[in-house]
Amino acid sequence: MKQPQLTPWAPEEQLLTEFDIKLGKLAASVKNRPCTEADIKHACDIAD
């Protein structure tokens, strides 16, 4: 199986996409608690 190609980090360079950051914020905001569709929409709106 081929290993994923990692991009080396460099100062002032953003390796994560905006989507990655948004998804991470959403996951952190709903961790360990049930959420509704309204909660998801609210978290996405905040992340935008």
Secondary structure, 3 states (H helix, E strand, C coil): CCCCCCCCCCCCCCCCCHHHHHHHHHHHHCCCCCCCHHHHHHHHHHHC
